[in-house]
Amino acid sequence: MTQHASNLSRRSVLGAGLGAIAAGPLMGCANLGGGPSIGRVVIVGGGFGGATAARYLRQWGGNVDVTLVERNASFVSCPISNLVLSGDKQMGEITLSYAGLEALGVKRIQGEVVAIDAQTKQVRLADGRTLPYDRAIVAPGVDFMFDQVGGLATAAAQDKFLHGWKAGPQTAALRRRLEAMPDGGVFAVAIPKVPYRCPPGPYERACLVASYFKQYKPRSKVLVLDANPEITSKKGLFEKAFADHYKGIIEYRGNNELKQVDAASGTAKLEFDDVKADVLNVIPPQRAGDIARTAGLINMNNRWVGVNWLTLESTAVPGIHVLGDATFSAPAMPKSGNMANQHAKVAAAAIIQLLKGQPVDPAPVVMNTCYSFVTAREAVHVASVHQYDAADKTFKTVPGSGGLSSAASQIEGRNAMGWAENIWADMLAT
Ligand SMILES: Cc1cc2nc3c(=O)[nH]c(=O)nc-3n(C[C@H](O)[C@H](O)[C@H](O)COP(=O)(O)OP(=O)(O)OC[C@H]3O[C@@H](n4cnc5c(N)ncnc54)[C@H](O)[C@@H]3O)c2cc1C
């Protein structure tokens, strides 16, 4: 841990982390009900971004009428899901209820949003219902570009080569496949080129699957097929974990982009050779979730949504704010749950000001801490602070801020679980 971080208690680090945006006078002003509503906000997607925005729109002001549309009945967390793959956590421990948001007055609808009409300001659901809005928030996370990997566009191939990159049924299915794999088998994980959701996530996954093998299937191997030239996050720390804990188990191969899969034979074709694995986990290239495309929001590299960073309002479609992984990231800004939570706080504060006809905070600051488990108990972290730069109209990292663990430790493992429990409580108002 950096000197700076080690001097702070766990609680103050987490407290600063989850609340550290300049939301100005709105911070702490709860206005739950009472008085006429200042406007209707419809939120699409109840993940890290959407759920957090729902909470703070209710809590920070003006009796905002908030409707949250989410296709799933519960929230299932990607953070900590790699510990489900290793058998150290159960699905029930990463599955959480939306009841806390409902208690705050958020109207929750379980459903699929299929269209957004920005002219008439209406969100349309698959069941035909329409929801009028004054401002909409779209926080759909990512969807996969299956067609970028030859042979992966079919349902059979997607069933054979699971991604497990949206926590839920695929996480549980991937765990079952690891359990069914014979001792002496090979688990391969294929990582796409950046940008993708959670840069360190695939390397954490490699460590935790290897940790499971070390204990229960010691003759098995983990093959990391990375389309990037080298480990994309916490490189030295992961290299040390591979060497210290998983020598002879994990084999890392950089510059190994997955080109083609064959569902019938279960093989994968790379640039230079072919690989056969007992369990091949393909994390496909990603883009903003489908509804962002349908709503005409994608305007960056045909993949991501450009936003005004003071409000998170789309630069393509006025009145729609986009949060989290779906955005075209500011420089050095990771696609993480922590960052989606911070986007949501900037957007919630700005939307309340816009609904009131008042100026938005001109200088927001956001931060990110990302923990990765390298064994079932030991974790490492990387942290950064990002400040709005008025000249370049984007967030930039604050020089000298943030930091990186000096070594993995069990204390950081406990902090990592504390981080998860705190951010779940923050976003779901529990
Ligand atoms: C294995 C793994 C480990 C990770 N670990 C960490 C970590 O330790 N720390 C961290 O900060 N981040 C981590 N992440 C990244 C984090 O999960 C994402 O960055 C985060 O989920 C992004 O939040 P979001 O709100 O943009 O999207 P999501 O959280 O994915 O939420 C999007 C929601 O929208 C819903 N939705 C989408 N379209 C529609 C529609 N049309 N109608 C209705 N609902 C819809 C989806 O069902 C989903 O619930 C990890 C990711 C993975 C895969």
The ligand as a Tripos MOL2 file, in Angstrom:
@<TRIPOS>MOLECULE
LIG
   53    58     1     0     0
SMALL
NO_CHARGES

@<TRIPOS>ATOM
      1 C1        -15.2850  -10.5970  -13.0140 C.3       1 LIG1
      2 C2        -15.4560   -9.1260  -12.7780 C.ar      1 LIG1
      3 C3        -14.9130   -8.5340  -11.6400 C.ar      1 LIG1
      4 C4        -15.0730   -7.1740  -11.4090 C.ar      1 LIG1
      5 N1        -14.5290   -6.6290  -10.2800 N.ar      1 LIG1
      6 C5        -14.6560   -5.3100  -10.0460 C.ar      1 LIG1
      7 C6        -14.1360   -4.7380   -8.8500 C.ar      1 LIG1
      8 O1        -13.5270   -5.4180   -8.0210 O.2       1 LIG1
      9 N2        -14.3100   -3.4040   -8.6550 N.ar      1 LIG1
     10 C7        -14.9880   -2.6260   -9.5430 C.ar      1 LIG1
     11 O2        -15.1310   -1.4260   -9.2940 O.2       1 LIG1
     12 N3        -15.4990   -3.1430  -10.6960 N.ar      1 LIG1
     13 C8        -15.3490   -4.4530  -10.9680 C.ar      1 LIG1
     14 N4        -15.8740   -4.9980  -12.1150 N.ar      1 LIG1
     15 C9        -16.4850   -4.0980  -13.1340 C.3       1 LIG1
     16 C10       -17.9420   -3.7490  -12.8030 C.3       1 LIG1
     17 O3        -18.7300   -4.8920  -12.6200 O.3       1 LIG1
     18 C11       -18.5440   -2.9140  -13.9330 C.3       1 LIG1
     19 O4        -17.6440   -1.9020  -14.2950 O.3       1 LIG1
     20 C12       -19.8630   -2.3130  -13.4790 C.3       1 LIG1
     21 O5        -20.8120   -3.3570  -13.3340 O.3       1 LIG1
     22 C13       -20.3730   -1.2500  -14.4490 C.3       1 LIG1
     23 O6        -21.5570   -0.6970  -13.9430 O.3       1 LIG1
     24 P1        -22.7070   -0.2550  -14.9650 P.3       1 LIG1
     25 O7        -23.7900    0.3550  -14.1490 O.co2     1 LIG1
     26 O8        -22.1370    0.4950  -16.1020 O.co2     1 LIG1
     27 O9        -23.2210   -1.6400  -15.5920 O.3       1 LIG1
     28 P2        -23.8580   -2.8910  -14.8490 P.3       1 LIG1
     29 O10       -23.4600   -2.9480  -13.4280 O.co2     1 LIG1
     30 O11       -23.5740   -4.0540  -15.7300 O.co2     1 LIG1
     31 O12       -25.4220   -2.6000  -14.8850 O.3       1 LIG1
     32 C14       -26.1540   -2.5820  -16.0790 C.3       1 LIG1
     33 C15       -27.5760   -3.0580  -15.7630 C.3       1 LIG1
     34 O13       -28.4600   -2.6820  -16.8050 O.3       1 LIG1
     35 C16       -29.3760   -3.7330  -17.0400 C.3       1 LIG1
     36 N5        -29.8750   -3.5370  -18.4060 N.ar      1 LIG1
     37 C17       -29.1370   -3.4110  -19.5270 C.ar      1 LIG1
     38 N6        -29.9330   -3.1770  -20.5860 N.ar      1 LIG1
     39 C18       -31.2010   -3.1590  -20.1220 C.ar      1 LIG1
     40 C19       -32.4680   -2.9730  -20.7440 C.ar      1 LIG1
     41 N7        -32.5620   -2.7470  -22.0650 N.pl3     1 LIG1
     42 N8        -33.5790   -3.0210  -19.9930 N.ar      1 LIG1
     43 C20       -33.4900   -3.2700  -18.6420 C.ar      1 LIG1
     44 N9        -32.3070   -3.4520  -18.0000 N.ar      1 LIG1
     45 C21       -31.1910   -3.3950  -18.7330 C.ar      1 LIG1
     46 C22       -28.5570   -4.9900  -16.8100 C.3       1 LIG1
     47 O14       -29.3680   -6.1010  -16.5180 O.3       1 LIG1
     48 C23       -27.6540   -4.5840  -15.6390 C.3       1 LIG1
     49 O15       -28.2300   -4.9170  -14.3960 O.3       1 LIG1
     50 C24       -15.7620   -6.3780  -12.3590 C.ar      1 LIG1
     51 C25       -16.3070   -6.9620  -13.5040 C.ar      1 LIG1
     52 C26       -16.1510   -8.3220  -13.7180 C.ar      1 LIG1
     53 C27       -16.7680   -8.9340  -14.9480 C.3       1 LIG1
@<TRIPOS>BOND
     1     1     2 1
     2     2     3 ar
     3     2    52 ar
     4     3     4 ar
     5     4     5 ar
     6     4    50 ar
     7     5     6 ar
     8     6     7 ar
     9     6    13 1
    10     7     8 2
    11     7     9 ar
    12     9    10 ar
    13    10    11 2
    14    10    12 ar
    15    12    13 ar
    16    13    14 ar
    17    14    15 1
    18    14    50 ar
    19    15    16 1
    20    16    17 1
    21    16    18 1
    22    18    19 1
    23    18    20 1
    24    20    21 1
    25    20    22 1
    26    22    23 1
    27    23    24 1
    28    24    25 2
    29    24    26 1
    30    24    27 1
    31    27    28 1
    32    28    29 2
    33    28    30 1
    34    28    31 1
    35    31    32 1
    36    32    33 1
    37    33    34 1
    38    33    48 1
    39    34    35 1
    40    35    36 1
    41    35    46 1
    42    36    37 ar
    43    36    45 ar
    44    37    38 ar
    45    38    39 ar
    46    39    40 ar
    47    39    45 ar
    48    40    41 1
    49    40    42 ar
    50    42    43 ar
    51    43    44 ar
    52    44    45 ar
    53    46    47 1
    54    46    48 1
    55    48    49 1
    56    50    51 ar
    57    51    52 ar
    58    52    53 1
@<TRIPOS>SUBSTRUCTURE
     1 LIG1         1 GROUP 0 **** ****
